[in-house]
Amino acid sequence: MPTSRTFTRAAAVLIASTVALVGCSSSADDAAENSETTAVASSDGSWPRTVETEQGPVEIPAQPERILSTAVTLTGTLLAIDAPVVASGATSPNTDVADGQGFFTQWGDIAAERAVEPLPATDIDVEQVIGQNPDLIVVSKTGADSAIDLYDQLSAVAPTIVVDYGNNSWQDVTELLGEATGHEAQAQEKIATFEDLVASAKAEMALPPQPTTALVYNGAEGSNVWTEESAQGSLLTELGFTLADIPSAALGDTSMGARKDIVQISPENYSLALAGQTVVLVTADDTDVAEYRADPLLAQTPAVQQQHVYAVGLDTFRLDYYSATNFVERLQEELS
């Protein structure tokens, strides 16, 4: 039987989005082809500046002072670069991944300090948006937190930019929002700080046996393995890990061709597919490590037998500056 934590984790994955992850890695050509939002103004501090979107060019007349984010996924990035967010879409409150306001735990305290007002978890109310008197509205193109269907109504309230976080790394999204808000310097500072952290952690960590399987473990419900094209897989590779190959015999029909960042694995294929010498559990904590190690279907896998199973936190399904930092710091603490 699936545990309550399995249902909570599955809900977190649904909240996170149906098809998109912040920080999905892609080639430079793919990024150029898929990016739906590109700031074209110079970064010399001049205004107005124009942002090209799939909906056409959006002119931002002056540096925003009251930003409203309809997407909880994007709000953490805005907060990280000190953009003046006054209100944000939220998700279901009081879960493993969200606080009492429905803000993600990795930045919820910062949102509270800055008095960011939560908007409904579903069905953004345009009247509430008007009441916030925003001078810039940020909308996600994809994911469960997308308000793209309200674009025409929102753009009548204030300049509205659409960000497709599914096809851009969190660093790309940070740069983009930095340009759109006039916080270019803060964006570059956060990216540089994170890269310094990665370099320091890589130097200090004693890597466990390789290769590594990284996954979201859902017990009897099946699990999702991260590939090299995922943000999580890419980050592990940057830290020096080698991702384990998944034998073709372990791939079911649902894991073939659906996504490039995640491969779905059914429980009957666990022993074959989850065969890395080390396992890194994403969207997981120590309780999940214990459940993973106790799963009889995994008892003979190398990582369980050698006790090289690690969790990087419940907030690591979607990566922004805060959750990516937590991911690295937790792994560094485990392995230093």
ZIHU-V260536 format. One record per residue. N is the residue number from 1. PHI is phi in whole degrees, 0 to 359 (NA if undefined). OMEGA is omega in whole degrees, -180 to 180 (999 if undefined). NEAR is the number of other C-alpha atoms within 8 Angstrom. Layout:
# ZIHU-V260536
n->N phi->PHI omega->OMEGA near->NEAR
n->N phi->PHI omega->OMEGA near->NEAR
This chain:
# ZIHU-V260536
n->1 phi->NA omega->177 near->3
n->2 phi->290 omega->179 near->9
n->3 phi->277 omega->177 near->6
n->4 phi->298 omega->179 near->6
n->5 phi->292 omega->176 near->6
n->6 phi->298 omega->179 near->10
n->7 phi->294 omega->178 near->9
n->8 phi->298 omega->-180 near->10
n->9 phi->295 omega->178 near->11
n->10 phi->296 omega->178 near->9
n->11 phi->295 omega->178 near->8
n->12 phi->297 omega->178 near->10
n->13 phi->295 omega->179 near->10
n->14 phi->294 omega->176 near->9
n->15 phi->303 omega->-174 near->10
n->16 phi->300 omega->170 near->13
n->17 phi->154 omega->-179 near->12
n->18 phi->276 omega->-175 near->9
n->19 phi->224 omega->-169 near->8
n->20 phi->233 omega->177 near->12
n->21 phi->233 omega->171 near->13
n->22 phi->295 omega->176 near->15
n->23 phi->92 omega->175 near->16
n->24 phi->300 omega->-180 near->15
n->25 phi->279 omega->177 near->11
n->26 phi->205 omega->179 near->10
n->27 phi->290 omega->179 near->6
n->28 phi->299 omega->179 near->6
n->29 phi->295 omega->179 near->6
n->30 phi->297 omega->-179 near->8
n->31 phi->298 omega->-180 near->11
n->32 phi->294 omega->-178 near->7
n->33 phi->284 omega->-170 near->6
n->34 phi->264 omega->-176 near->7
n->35 phi->298 omega->-176 near->10
n->36 phi->265 omega->-176 near->10
n->37 phi->225 omega->-178 near->13
n->38 phi->226 omega->176 near->9
n->39 phi->283 omega->-176 near->10
n->40 phi->248 omega->178 near->8
n->41 phi->284 omega->175 near->8
n->42 phi->288 omega->-179 near->7
n->43 phi->261 omega->-179 near->8
n->44 phi->269 omega->178 near->4
n->45 phi->88 omega->-177 near->6
n->46 phi->278 omega->177 near->7
n->47 phi->224 omega->-1 near->8
n->48 phi->291 omega->173 near->9
n->49 phi->223 omega->-173 near->13
n->50 phi->245 omega->176 near->11
n->51 phi->244 omega->178 near->15
n->52 phi->274 omega->179 near->13
n->53 phi->230 omega->177 near->12
n->54 phi->298 omega->179 near->7
n->55 phi->276 omega->-178 near->5
n->56 phi->110 omega->-179 near->6
n->57 phi->292 omega->178 near->8
n->58 phi->243 omega->178 near->11
n->59 phi->269 omega->175 near->9
n->60 phi->255 omega->-169 near->14
n->61 phi->291 omega->-178 near->7
n->62 phi->212 omega->-180 near->7
n->63 phi->300 omega->-175 near->9
n->64 phi->298 omega->176 near->11
n->65 phi->241 omega->179 near->7
n->66 phi->220 omega->-176 near->11
n->67 phi->259 omega->175 near->15
n->68 phi->243 omega->177 near->14
n->69 phi->254 omega->176 near->14
n->70 phi->279 omega->-174 near->15
n->71 phi->248 omega->179 near->15
n->72 phi->299 omega->179 near->14
n->73 phi->297 omega->-174 near->9
n->74 phi->270 omega->-174 near->10
n->75 phi->295 omega->179 near->11
n->76 phi->301 omega->179 near->12
n->77 phi->294 omega->178 near->13
n->78 phi->299 omega->178 near->14
n->79 phi->294 omega->-178 near->13
n->80 phi->297 omega->-179 near->11
n->81 phi->262 omega->177 near->12
n->82 phi->62 omega->174 near->8
n->83 phi->288 omega->-175 near->10
n->84 phi->282 omega->179 near->10
n->85 phi->276 omega->179 near->13
n->86 phi->256 omega->-180 near->13
n->87 phi->206 omega->-178 near->12
n->88 phi->212 omega->167 near->15
n->89 phi->301 omega->-178 near->14
n->90 phi->233 omega->174 near->15
n->91 phi->239 omega->-179 near->12
n->92 phi->299 omega->-177 near->8
n->93 phi->282 omega->172 near->11
n->94 phi->57 omega->174 near->10
n->95 phi->240 omega->178 near->8
n->96 phi->297 omega->-175 near->8
n->97 phi->249 omega->-176 near->10
n->98 phi->224 omega->180 near->15
n->99 phi->273 omega->-176 near->12
n->100 phi->294 omega->178 near->7
n->101 phi->266 omega->-176 near->9
n->102 phi->86 omega->176 near->13
n->103 phi->263 omega->-177 near->15
n->104 phi->297 omega->-173 near->11
n->105 phi->298 omega->-177 near->10
n->106 phi->291 omega->178 near->8
n->107 phi->223 omega->-178 near->11
n->108 phi->301 omega->180 near->11
n->109 phi->293 omega->178 near->8
n->110 phi->291 omega->177 near->8
n->111 phi->299 omega->179 near->11
n->112 phi->294 omega->179 near->8
n->113 phi->299 omega->-177 near->7
n->114 phi->264 omega->175 near->7
n->115 phi->57 omega->177 near->7
n->116 phi->286 omega->-178 near->11
n->117 phi->272 omega->178 near->7
n->118 phi->283 omega->173 near->11
n->119 phi->259 omega->-175 near->12
n->120 phi->305 omega->-180 near->10
n->121 phi->296 omega->178 near->10
n->122 phi->227 omega->175 near->7
n->123 phi->58 omega->177 near->5
n->124 phi->306 omega->-179 near->12
n->125 phi->268 omega->-177 near->8
n->126 phi->297 omega->178 near->8
n->127 phi->297 omega->176 near->6
n->128 phi->295 omega->177 near->9
n->129 phi->299 omega->179 near->12
n->130 phi->300 omega->-179 near->9
n->131 phi->297 omega->178 near->6
n->132 phi->279 omega->180 near->9
n->133 phi->51 omega->-178 near->7
n->134 phi->285 omega->171 near->14
n->135 phi->251 omega->171 near->10
n->136 phi->205 omega->176 near->13
n->137 phi->241 omega->-179 near->15
n->138 phi->246 omega->-175 near->14
n->139 phi->233 omega->173 near->14
n->140 phi->270 omega->180 near->16
n->141 phi->283 omega->-174 near->11
n->142 phi->234 omega->175 near->13
n->143 phi->95 omega->-179 near->12
n->144 phi->294 omega->-180 near->9
n->145 phi->259 omega->180 near->14
n->146 phi->280 omega->174 near->11
n->147 phi->243 omega->-175 near->12
n->148 phi->300 omega->-180 near->10
n->149 phi->294 omega->-180 near->5
n->150 phi->261 omega->-173 near->7
n->151 phi->304 omega->-177 near->9
n->152 phi->298 omega->179 near->7
n->153 phi->291 omega->-179 near->8
n->154 phi->292 omega->-178 near->12
n->155 phi->292 omega->174 near->10
n->156 phi->281 omega->179 near->7
n->157 phi->273 omega->-177 near->8
n->158 phi->198 omega->174 near->10
n->159 phi->309 omega->-174 near->12
n->160 phi->233 omega->178 near->12
n->161 phi->248 omega->180 near->12
n->162 phi->253 omega->-178 near->13
n->163 phi->244 omega->176 near->11
n->164 phi->265 omega->-176 near->12
n->165 phi->285 omega->-179 near->15
n->166 phi->285 omega->-176 near->13
n->167 phi->249 omega->-179 near->14
n->168 phi->225 omega->175 near->16
n->169 phi->291 omega->178 near->14
n->170 phi->296 omega->176 near->14
n->171 phi->294 omega->177 near->11
n->172 phi->297 omega->179 near->8
n->173 phi->297 omega->179 near->12
n->174 phi->297 omega->179 near->13
n->175 phi->297 omega->-179 near->11
n->176 phi->300 omega->-179 near->11
n->177 phi->290 omega->175 near->11
n->178 phi->298 omega->179 near->15
n->179 phi->293 omega->-177 near->12
n->180 phi->291 omega->-177 near->11
n->181 phi->254 omega->-176 near->10
n->182 phi->80 omega->-180 near->10
n->183 phi->248 omega->-179 near->13
n->184 phi->299 omega->-177 near->11
n->185 phi->296 omega->179 near->7
n->186 phi->295 omega->179 near->10
n->187 phi->297 omega->180 near->13
n->188 phi->294 omega->179 near->9
n->189 phi->294 omega->-180 near->8
n->190 phi->294 omega->180 near->11
n->191 phi->296 omega->180 near->11
n->192 phi->294 omega->178 near->8
n->193 phi->299 omega->180 near->8
n->194 phi->294 omega->180 near->10
n->195 phi->296 omega->175 near->8
n->196 phi->296 omega->178 near->8
n->197 phi->298 omega->180 near->10
n->198 phi->299 omega->-180 near->11
n->199 phi->297 omega->180 near->9
n->200 phi->294 omega->180 near->8
n->201 phi->296 omega->180 near->12
n->202 phi->299 omega->-179 near->9
n->203 phi->289 omega->-174 near->6
n->204 phi->266 omega->-175 near->8
n->205 phi->283 omega->169 near->9
n->206 phi->262 omega->-175 near->6
n->207 phi->297 omega->173 near->8
n->208 phi->288 omega->180 near->7
n->209 phi->303 omega->-179 near->8
n->210 phi->248 omega->7 near->12
n->211 phi->277 omega->-175 near->11
n->212 phi->241 omega->170 near->14
n->213 phi->256 omega->177 near->15
n->214 phi->250 omega->-174 near->14
n->215 phi->203 omega->164 near->12
n->216 phi->260 omega->-175 near->12
n->217 phi->268 omega->-180 near->11
n->218 phi->237 omega->174 near->11
n->219 phi->57 omega->-177 near->11
n->220 phi->290 omega->179 near->7
n->221 phi->275 omega->-174 near->8
n->222 phi->94 omega->-176 near->11
n->223 phi->225 omega->-180 near->13
n->224 phi->242 omega->-180 near->11
n->225 phi->263 omega->178 near->12
n->226 phi->281 omega->177 near->15
n->227 phi->261 omega->177 near->12
n->228 phi->295 omega->-180 near->10
n->229 phi->272 omega->176 near->12
n->230 phi->273 omega->176 near->14
n->231 phi->298 omega->-178 near->15
n->232 phi->292 omega->177 near->9
n->233 phi->296 omega->179 near->13
n->234 phi->297 omega->180 near->11
n->235 phi->294 omega->178 near->8
n->236 phi->298 omega->178 near->11
n->237 phi->298 omega->178 near->11
n->238 phi->298 omega->179 near->8
n->239 phi->278 omega->176 near->10
n->240 phi->106 omega->179 near->8
n->241 phi->285 omega->173 near->11
n->242 phi->246 omega->-178 near->9
n->243 phi->282 omega->-179 near->15
n->244 phi->285 omega->174 near->10
n->245 phi->287 omega->176 near->4
n->246 phi->255 omega->-180 near->8
n->247 phi->302 omega->-179 near->8
n->248 phi->301 omega->-180 near->5
n->249 phi->294 omega->-179 near->5
n->250 phi->268 omega->-176 near->11
n->251 phi->270 omega->176 near->13
n->252 phi->273 omega->-179 near->10
n->253 phi->299 omega->-176 near->5
n->254 phi->286 omega->-177 near->7
n->255 phi->260 omega->-176 near->12
n->256 phi->261 omega->171 near->9
n->257 phi->81 omega->-177 near->5
n->258 phi->284 omega->-179 near->6
n->259 phi->218 omega->179 near->9
n->260 phi->263 omega->-175 near->9
n->261 phi->269 omega->-176 near->11
n->262 phi->227 omega->173 near->11
n->263 phi->242 omega->-180 near->13
n->264 phi->277 omega->-178 near->12
n->265 phi->236 omega->178 near->15
n->266 phi->274 omega->-176 near->10
n->267 phi->305 omega->-179 near->11
n->268 phi->294 omega->179 near->6
n->269 phi->254 omega->-177 near->9
n->270 phi->304 omega->-173 near->13
n->271 phi->296 omega->-180 near->11
n->272 phi->274 omega->-173 near->8
n->273 phi->273 omega->-175 near->10
n->274 phi->263 omega->-169 near->10
n->275 phi->254 omega->177 near->12
n->276 phi->296 omega->176 near->14
n->277 phi->296 omega->177 near->13
n->278 phi->230 omega->176 near->14
n->279 phi->236 omega->174 near->14
n->280 phi->246 omega->-179 near->12
n->281 phi->265 omega->178 near->16
n->282 phi->263 omega->-173 near->14
n->283 phi->55 omega->-173 near->13
n->284 phi->206 omega->174 near->13
n->285 phi->228 omega->-175 near->11
n->286 phi->297 omega->177 near->8
n->287 phi->298 omega->179 near->7
n->288 phi->291 omega->176 near->11
n->289 phi->299 omega->180 near->13
n->290 phi->297 omega->179 near->8
n->291 phi->295 omega->180 near->8
n->292 phi->297 omega->-177 near->10
n->293 phi->291 omega->-180 near->10
n->294 phi->270 omega->-178 near->8
n->295 phi->290 omega->-178 near->9
n->296 phi->297 omega->179 near->5
n->297 phi->288 omega->-178 near->9
n->298 phi->248 omega->-172 near->12
n->299 phi->300 omega->-176 near->10
n->300 phi->264 omega->-180 near->8
n->301 phi->283 omega->-175 near->11
n->302 phi->301 omega->-176 near->10
n->303 phi->295 omega->179 near->13
n->304 phi->288 omega->-179 near->12
n->305 phi->297 omega->-179 near->9
n->306 phi->265 omega->178 near->7
n->307 phi->59 omega->175 near->6
n->308 phi->245 omega->176 near->12
n->309 phi->239 omega->-174 near->12
n->310 phi->229 omega->177 near->11
n->311 phi->247 omega->-179 near->15
n->312 phi->248 omega->172 near->16
n->313 phi->114 omega->-178 near->12
n->314 phi->286 omega->-175 near->11
n->315 phi->262 omega->-169 near->11
n->316 phi->253 omega->176 near->13
n->317 phi->288 omega->175 near->10
n->318 phi->245 omega->-175 near->11
n->319 phi->258 omega->165 near->14
n->320 phi->233 omega->-178 near->12
n->321 phi->303 omega->-175 near->14
n->322 phi->290 omega->-177 near->11
n->323 phi->289 omega->177 near->12
n->324 phi->294 omega->177 near->10
n->325 phi->297 omega->178 near->10
n->326 phi->299 omega->179 near->11
n->327 phi->305 omega->-177 near->11
n->328 phi->292 omega->-176 near->12
n->329 phi->294 omega->178 near->9
n->330 phi->295 omega->180 near->11
n->331 phi->293 omega->178 near->11
n->332 phi->296 omega->179 near->11
n->333 phi->296 omega->179 near->7
n->334 phi->292 omega->-167 near->7
n->335 phi->248 omega->-179 near->9
n->336 phi->280 omega->999 near->7
